[in-house]
Amino acid sequence: MLEFLNQLDTDLFLLINGWHGSFFDAFMVYISARFFWIPFYIILLYLLVSEQKKRSWLALVAVIILITLSDQLSVHAFKEVFQRLRPCHDTSLALMVHTVEGCGGKFGFISSLGNV
């Protein structure tokens, strides 16, 4: 069963990865950029502060703590435990994988800010 799921995952990844093109390559690089989402976060921050006023600082602290905890947990409880290679680091797939800007960290499960 696990072998079937791994093969299905690989086949689906290669199918989706094969849909690349100049427009989508540029689009994905653009929306994946670290600072692309800052205007969205500023709008959310504005809405939070305007709606919650005095309690907004509590929500901001909670969000910062939750993002930090989830990122660290994803690295230390998942990536380092399962050590599932990103397809571009997997020698059986690397030649079939289309990458645009490098490959990222060695392990990809689960996706997070921390690159291991």
Residue pairs with C-beta under 8 A, 6 or more apart in sequence:
10 87
10 93
13 87
14 93
14 96
14 97
17 87
17 96
17 97
17 98
18 98
20 98
20 100
25 100
28 100
29 100
29 101
30 36
45 60
48 56
48 59
48 60
49 56
52 59
70 112
71 112
71 113
71 114
72 114
74 110
74 111
74 112
74 114
75 112
75 114
75 116
78 109
78 110
79 105
79 107
79 108
79 109
79 110
79 112
79 114
79 116
80 107
80 116
82 107
82 109
83 107
84 107
84 108
84 109
85 106
85 107
85 108
86 103
86 104
86 105
86 106
86 107
86 108
87 93
87 94
87 97
87 108
88 94
88 97
88 99
88 103
88 104
89 103
89 106
104 115
105 114
105 115
105 116
106 116
107 116
